[in-house]
Amino acid sequence: MPNVENMGKTFKFEKLDYLLLMSELTTKPTMQIRKMAACKRVALVAHDNKKKELIEWAIYNKQALSQHRLFATGTTGLLLEIALDQSITKYLSGPLGGDQQIGARIAEGKIDVLIFFWDPMEAQPHDPDIKALLRLGGVWNIPIACDRATADFLLTSPLMYQDYQIILPDYSQYIKRPQK
């Protein structure tokens, strides 16, 4: 069986390992692509201690945000709507299920970008919902900003203003796995 050298280390493969590796490398994965339009559907979320920062950031980026459809959880949405003088689709407050509502829209392909100014210094009563929301963003391969600097990078990217194709992970093997 072949030996493979990687970073100065030599690995010896057993026949079955080698066949599985070669099968994975030569099998074309099933790729799904979802198109994001130039006008993105942006979810804006902020913990209580980060709401002021998100509002300031949004006002600074008012012109750029006006080119997109905005969604937000409860109080954050109301504050943003007043500050930006722009219509915002508002869901419930985060602890009352708003995080989960946005997560559901991400899973349905109805939210393209998540900007979530979360407070890493304070435990939240709905931490499991927050983790689930961030996980869904990763599962469905959407851009996520959890702080002002990353949000600035996202909003200034040329990709925010043109059509973009998201490559969706292939979950067919996961879906077809045997049920226990």
N, C-alpha and C positions, 0 to 999 in steps of 0.2 A: 504494500500500500504506500501511497505517496507521503512524503514528509513535506510540511509547509513551514517556511521560515517567515516569521513576523517579528519585527523589531528585535532581531538578534536571537530570538528563541525559536527552536525547532519543535514543531508539533507533529506527532505521528497519528494518522487517522486509521481507525479500523475500517474495514470495508463498508459496513452499514453506515457509519458516520460520513464517509466519503460519498456514498451514493445519495444520502439525504442532502448533503451540502450541494452536490452537483445538481440535484433535482430542484432545489430552491433557487439556485442561480440561473438555471436555464428555463424555469417555468415563468411565463409572463404573468405578472400579477394583474388582476382585474382592477383597472383604474376607473374610478368614477370622477367626473369633473362637474363642479357646480359653478355656474357663472355668477359673478358679482357685478352688478351694473356700476357705472361711474358714480351714480348717486347711491351711496352706501346707506344701509340701515344700521345706525349706530346706537348702541345701548349705553347709557350713562348712569353709573351707580356710584354712590359715595356713602361711607359710614358717617355718623354724626360729626365726629371730630375732623372729617375731611371734606364736609360739604362746602365750607367757605372756600377752601382751596380749589375745589372743582368749579364752583361758580366763578371765581376769579379767572381760572384758566379758560372757562367757556366764554366769558366776556372778551378776554384777550383774543380768542379764536372765533369770535362771533361770525365773521365773514366766511371763514372756512366751514364752520358748522352749518351755516345756512344753505350750503350746497348738498346737504345730506338730510335724510329722514331721521329724526331723533326719537328715542324711546328712553324711558327712565322709570325707576321705582318711585313710589309715592311722593314724599316730601321733596326729594331731590328733583323730581320732575316739575313740581309746582314752582320751586325756587328758580329752576332753569328757564321755565316758560316766561316768568316775569322778567328775569335778567336779560334774556335774549330776545324777548318780544317775538317769539317763534313758537308755533304749535308743536307740542311734544305729546306723544302717546304715553300716557301714564298707567303704570300697573300699581298693584298694592305696595304698601311699605314693605321693605325687605323682610323684616321679622314676621310679617303677616302673610308672606308667600310671594312677594314681588320678585325676589331672587329666583325662585322656582319658576315663576311665570316667564321670566326672561330666559332661563335655562331651557324651558320647553320650546320657546321661539327659536333658540339656537339649534336645538335638535331638529326642528321642522325646517331649518334653512331659511328662517324669516328674520334673522339678525346676522349682520355681516361682520360687525366689529364690536368688541366689548371694551369700554373704558370704565374701569372700576377703581376708584380711589379708595382703597381699603386701608384700615388703620391697623398696622402690624403691632402696635404697642398696647392694644386693648382687646381683651377677649370679648367676643360678641355672643349673645345668647343663641343666635342662629348660625354659629360657626359651621355646622354640618351643611347648611344650605349654601353658604358662601363657598365652601370647598366643592360642593356639587356643581355650582355655577361655573367656577373656574375649570373644573374637570371637563365639563361639557364643552367649554370653549376649546380645550385641548383635543378632545375626542373628535370634534368636527372641524378642527384645523382653521379656526378663525383667529384673526389678530386680536391680541389682548394687551391692554396697557393697565398696569396696576399702580402707576405713579405718574407724576407730572412729566418727568423727563421722557419716559417711554411714550406717553400720550403725545408729546411734542414731536417725537420722531415719527410716530404713526401719521399724525395729521399733516406733517410736512412732506411725507412720501408722495411722489408722483402717482404711485399705485392707488392712492386714495381717491383720485380724480379721473380714473379711467376704468374701463372694464377689466376685470381680473378673473382668472379661472383658478378656483381652489381645487387642489387635488385632494379628494376625500380618501381617507384610509380605507383599505379593503377589510371590511368586517365580516365577509361571507363565512370564513372558517369559524369565527366566533358565534355567528348566528346559527350555523349548522352543527355546532358541537352537541354531543350526546347530553341529554338531560339526565340529571341524577335523581 
